Amino acid sequence: MTDPDTLDAPEQERSPFGGVTVRELVRDVVAAFALLVALPLPWDHAHRGSDRLEIVLATVLALLAIAAPYLRRGGVGPSSWDVLTSRRTVALACVPYAVVAVVYLVLDALAPADAAGGVGAGLAVGLAG
């Protein structure tokens, strides 16, 4: 006869959405959608976001920052991810995206008046994300 207290209980499946409010979930979905929509849109007069490596890499990092808390809640990755999924760390992971956007704005402001220029909708939609 086996004692039920000595048996290992099967691990419960962890939900990546456990403890997430609807507001947070909608915010993250809209942010990810805006970041993905910004990629094929123009960022300046000559380039789409998907044409520029720095924009693609910053977008991937921002998307990973959005997904990190859900991965941790789902049990993917080590338990030390608690520190990596704090709000501050997630916000810091989005800084490269903001830096790329500021660089494009500064380059547009410094362009000669007779040169074709301007920033595109991709920059605005991406910053909204």
N, C-alpha and C positions, 0 to 999 in steps of 0.2 A: 504494500500500500504506500502511496506517495503522499507526502504532506504538501498541500496546495500552497503553503507559504514559501516553500523552497523552490517552487517552479518559477522559472523566469517568465514574467508576463510579457506577452508580445508587445513590441513597441507600437505605440499609437502613432498613426499617421498625423503629421503636423500640416495644418493648412497654412499656406502662405498668406491667406487673407484673414486669418484669425486675429481679432483685436483691431482690425482696421475699420475706421469709420467710413461711411459712404462718401463723405466729403473728401477725405484723403484719397480714396480710391479714384473718385472722379477727377480730382486735381492731377493725380499721377497719370491717368489715362489721357487726359487732355494735353498735358505737358509732353508726353511721349508722341502723341499724334502730331502736335505742332512741330516738334523737332524733326519728325520724319517727313512731314509736308514741306518743311523749309529746305530740305536737301535738293529737290529738283527745281526749286524756284531760283530766279536770278538773285545774286548777292551784290553784284555791281553791273556795270553796263556790258561787260564782256563775258562774265562767268556765272554759271549756275553753281549752287552749293556743292553738288556732287562732282563738279569738275576740279575742285580745290581740295588737296589732301588735308590741309589744316582744318578745314571745315568738317570734313568727314570724320577725322580723328576726334575733334572736339565733340561732335555729335554722338559718336559711339561712347565716349567717356561720360557724357551727360545721360545717355540712355542707361548705361551701367549703374550710374549713381541712382537713377530712379528705381531700377530693378533690385538693387542690393538689399534693401530692407525686406522685400518679399522673398528673396532667396534665403535670407537668414531665418525668417519665420517658417519657411518650408523645410528647414533642416538641411539645406544644401550648404556645404562648406563647414568649416570648423566653428566651434562655439566661441572662439575669440573674435568672431565677426561682430559681436555686440558693439565694440568700439568703432568698427568701420561703418556701421549703419546708423550712427547717430546723425541727427539733423545737421550738425556742424560739418561733419565729414562729407555728407551728401552735398551740402551747399558748396564746400570747397572743391569738390569734384566738378562742379559746374562752372568754376571760375575760368578755366581755359576757353570755354564757349564765349563767355562775356569778353574776355581779352581779345579773341579773334574778331568779335563784333566791333569792339572799340577801335581796333586797328583798321578795319574797313571804313569806319566812320572818319577816322583821322586821315587816312589816305584820300578819301573823297574830299575832305575839307582842304587838303593841301594841294589838290590837283589844280593845274592852271585853268583859268576861267574859260579859255577857248577849247579845252579838251573835252571830249565826250565823257561824261561821268555820271555820278549818282549812285545811290545804293538801291538795292532791289527789295522786293517784297520778302524774299527769303530771309533777309537779315531781320526784318520786323517780326515775321512769324516765328522764327527761331528764338528770338529774345522773349517772345511771349511764352514760349514753352519753357 
